[in-house]
Amino acid sequence: LDREEDVGQKVTQEETFGFHISERVRRLFQNKLLHYQEIYDLSQDITFEWKKSDRTLRFSQEFSKVFGMETIFPESLIAVRMHSLIEEKDGERLTHLLHSLSPDVPDGRIQIRMIRPSGQVCWYEAVFHSIWGESEGVYDCIRCIGKLSCIDERKRQISRLKDEATKDFLTGLWLRGKMEHSVRELVKKGEAFAFFYMDVDHFKQVNDQR
């Protein structure tokens, strides 16, 4: 950064990032932040941050727009609020993932179903990055940042493509390849299962009429 004697500008007394910066640099920095904020707002992703120092979970404003909740959760309300937003089984998987984060494996990614105020259940992808360091004499996770991206439409498209690839268009029944794969999976797991087989005479005529 330009020093005061180099640019002839007054350096503010407030310290940022541990050193003094000029008003010119501060304005440039703020303009860049606004620029990136405008780009980010178009993405409709939800960012979040948890800090051990104040044990608070903070979300971007997009979270309030989508889920109609406040954007700051104190530690005492984090579990309650997230339980009301996330499908139970997905919440269990998310908890397991968070507990598995470590200095060696600081990042995580998971797809979960979240419940909007209207009752609509939508798929989201959560991406995490944990930061580790000394805290109260213990090497621990001191900060976690990440984002939530709505992938509901993508999941629905994938589901439709899977149906088209594995089901008969006219009857909606599994095709032979899907049936054989499912049977192999059941046998591999050692699960009990049964077949129901029905032979319909002259069924081709029904298909031809459709």
C-alpha positions as CSV (number, residue, x, y, z in Angstrom):
1,L,0.0,0.0,0.0
2,D,1.1,3.6,-0.6
3,R,2.6,5.2,2.5
4,E,1.6,8.7,3.6
5,E,4.9,10.2,2.5
6,D,4.5,8.7,-1.0
7,V,1.1,9.9,-1.8
8,G,0.8,13.0,0.4
9,Q,-2.5,11.8,1.8
10,K,-3.6,11.8,5.3
11,V,-3.6,8.3,6.7
12,T,-6.6,7.4,8.9
13,Q,-5.8,6.4,12.5
14,E,-8.2,3.4,12.4
15,E,-6.3,0.2,11.8
16,T,-7.6,-2.3,9.4
17,F,-5.9,-5.7,8.9
18,G,-3.3,-4.6,11.4
19,F,-1.9,-1.6,9.5
20,H,-3.0,2.0,8.5
21,I,-4.5,2.5,5.1
22,S,-5.2,5.8,3.2
23,E,-8.7,7.1,2.5
24,R,-8.0,6.5,-1.2
25,V,-7.3,2.9,-0.7
26,R,-10.2,2.5,1.7
27,R,-12.6,3.9,-1.0
28,L,-11.2,1.6,-3.6
29,F,-11.6,-1.3,-1.3
30,Q,-15.2,-0.4,-0.5
31,N,-16.1,0.0,-4.2
32,K,-14.7,-3.4,-4.9
33,L,-16.8,-4.9,-2.1
34,L,-19.9,-3.3,-3.6
35,H,-19.0,-4.6,-7.0
36,Y,-18.6,-8.1,-5.8
37,Q,-21.8,-7.8,-3.7
38,E,-23.8,-6.9,-6.7
39,I,-22.5,-9.9,-8.6
40,Y,-23.1,-12.2,-5.7
41,D,-26.7,-10.9,-5.3
42,L,-27.4,-12.2,-8.8
43,S,-26.4,-15.7,-7.9
44,Q,-29.2,-16.2,-5.3
45,D,-26.8,-18.4,-3.2
46,I,-27.0,-18.1,0.6
47,T,-23.7,-17.6,2.4
48,F,-23.2,-18.4,6.1
49,E,-20.5,-18.1,8.7
50,W,-20.0,-19.6,12.2
51,K,-17.4,-18.2,14.6
52,K,-16.3,-19.8,17.8
53,S,-15.5,-16.4,19.3
54,D,-19.1,-15.4,19.6
55,R,-20.7,-18.8,18.9
56,T,-23.1,-17.3,16.4
57,L,-24.3,-18.5,13.0
58,R,-24.8,-15.7,10.5
59,F,-26.5,-15.9,7.1
60,S,-26.6,-13.5,4.2
61,Q,-29.8,-11.5,3.5
62,E,-30.9,-14.0,0.8
63,F,-31.6,-16.5,3.7
64,S,-34.2,-14.1,5.1
65,K,-35.8,-13.6,1.7
66,V,-36.1,-17.4,1.1
67,F,-36.9,-18.8,4.5
68,G,-38.5,-15.7,6.2
69,M,-36.2,-16.0,9.3
70,E,-33.7,-13.7,11.0
71,T,-30.2,-14.0,9.6
72,I,-28.3,-14.3,13.0
73,F,-28.7,-17.3,15.2
74,P,-27.2,-17.4,18.7
75,E,-25.8,-20.7,19.8
76,S,-28.8,-21.5,21.9
77,L,-31.1,-21.3,18.9
78,I,-29.0,-22.9,16.1
79,A,-30.2,-26.5,16.6
80,V,-33.8,-25.5,17.0
81,R,-33.9,-23.2,14.0
82,M,-32.1,-25.7,11.7
83,H,-34.2,-28.6,12.9
84,S,-37.3,-26.7,11.7
85,L,-35.7,-26.1,8.2
86,I,-34.1,-29.4,7.4
87,E,-35.7,-32.8,6.8
88,E,-34.9,-35.0,9.7
89,K,-32.8,-37.7,8.0
90,D,-30.8,-35.0,6.1
91,G,-30.3,-33.2,9.4
92,E,-28.7,-36.3,10.8
93,R,-26.4,-36.7,7.8
94,L,-25.4,-33.0,8.0
95,T,-24.6,-33.3,11.7
96,H,-22.4,-36.3,10.9
97,L,-20.6,-34.4,8.2
98,L,-19.9,-31.4,10.5
99,H,-18.5,-33.7,13.2
100,S,-16.2,-35.3,10.7
101,L,-14.5,-32.0,9.7
102,S,-10.9,-31.8,10.9
103,P,-7.6,-30.0,10.1
104,D,-6.8,-32.8,7.6
105,V,-10.3,-32.7,6.1
106,P,-11.5,-29.1,6.5
107,D,-14.0,-29.1,3.6
108,G,-17.4,-30.8,3.2
109,R,-20.2,-30.9,0.7
110,I,-23.7,-32.4,1.1
111,Q,-27.1,-32.3,-0.6
112,I,-30.1,-31.7,1.8
113,R,-33.8,-31.0,1.6
114,M,-34.9,-27.8,3.2
115,I,-38.5,-26.6,4.0
116,R,-39.6,-23.2,2.9
117,P,-42.3,-21.2,4.7
118,S,-44.9,-22.3,2.1
119,G,-44.2,-25.9,3.1
120,Q,-42.4,-26.6,-0.2
121,V,-39.5,-29.0,0.2
122,C,-36.5,-28.0,-2.0
123,W,-33.1,-29.5,-2.5
124,Y,-30.0,-27.5,-1.6
125,E,-26.3,-28.2,-1.8
126,A,-24.3,-27.0,1.3
127,V,-20.6,-26.4,0.9
128,F,-18.4,-25.9,4.0
129,H,-14.8,-24.8,4.7
130,S,-13.6,-25.0,8.3
131,I,-10.7,-22.9,9.7
132,W,-8.7,-24.4,12.5
133,G,-6.4,-22.7,15.1
134,E,-5.6,-22.2,18.8
135,S,-8.7,-21.3,20.9
136,E,-8.7,-21.2,24.7
137,G,-5.5,-23.3,24.7
138,V,-7.0,-26.0,22.4
139,Y,-6.5,-26.5,18.7
140,D,-10.1,-26.4,17.4
141,C,-12.4,-25.2,14.7
142,I,-12.5,-21.4,15.1
143,R,-14.5,-20.5,12.1
144,C,-16.7,-22.2,9.4
145,I,-17.8,-20.5,6.2
146,G,-19.9,-21.8,3.3
147,K,-22.9,-21.4,1.0
148,L,-26.3,-22.9,0.3
149,S,-27.2,-23.3,-3.4
150,C,-30.7,-24.3,-4.6
151,I,-30.4,-27.3,-6.8
152,D,-34.0,-28.3,-6.8
153,E,-34.6,-27.9,-10.5
154,R,-31.4,-29.8,-11.3
155,K,-32.5,-32.7,-9.0
156,R,-35.9,-32.8,-10.7
157,Q,-34.4,-32.9,-14.2
158,I,-32.0,-35.7,-13.1
159,S,-35.0,-37.6,-11.7
160,R,-37.0,-37.2,-14.9
161,L,-34.0,-38.4,-17.0
162,K,-33.6,-41.5,-14.7
163,D,-37.3,-42.3,-15.1
164,E,-37.0,-42.0,-18.8
165,A,-33.9,-44.3,-18.8
166,T,-35.3,-47.0,-16.5
167,K,-39.1,-47.1,-17.0
168,D,-41.3,-48.1,-20.0
169,F,-42.9,-45.0,-21.5
170,L,-46.3,-46.6,-21.9
171,T,-46.7,-48.7,-18.7
172,G,-44.4,-46.8,-16.3
173,L,-43.0,-50.2,-15.3
174,W,-39.2,-50.8,-14.9
175,L,-37.3,-51.9,-17.9
176,R,-35.3,-55.1,-17.8
177,G,-32.0,-53.5,-17.0
178,K,-33.4,-51.6,-14.0
179,M,-35.1,-54.8,-12.8
180,E,-31.9,-56.9,-13.0
181,H,-29.9,-54.2,-11.2
182,S,-32.4,-53.9,-8.4
183,V,-32.5,-57.7,-7.9
184,R,-28.7,-57.8,-7.8
185,E,-28.7,-55.0,-5.1
186,L,-31.2,-56.9,-3.0
187,V,-29.3,-60.1,-3.2
188,K,-26.0,-58.3,-2.3
189,K,-27.7,-56.8,0.8
190,G,-29.2,-60.1,1.8
191,E,-32.7,-58.6,2.0
192,A,-35.8,-60.7,1.6
193,F,-37.9,-59.9,-1.4
194,A,-40.6,-61.4,-3.6
195,F,-41.7,-61.2,-7.2
196,F,-45.2,-60.7,-8.5
197,Y,-45.5,-61.9,-12.1
198,M,-48.5,-61.5,-14.4
199,D,-48.8,-62.5,-18.0
200,V,-51.5,-60.6,-20.0
201,D,-52.6,-62.3,-23.2
202,H,-52.5,-60.1,-26.3
203,F,-51.1,-57.1,-24.5
204,K,-49.6,-55.9,-27.7
205,Q,-53.0,-54.9,-28.9
206,V,-53.3,-52.6,-25.8
207,N,-50.0,-51.0,-26.6
208,D,-50.9,-50.5,-30.2
209,Q,-54.1,-48.7,-29.2
210,R,-52.1,-46.3,-27.1
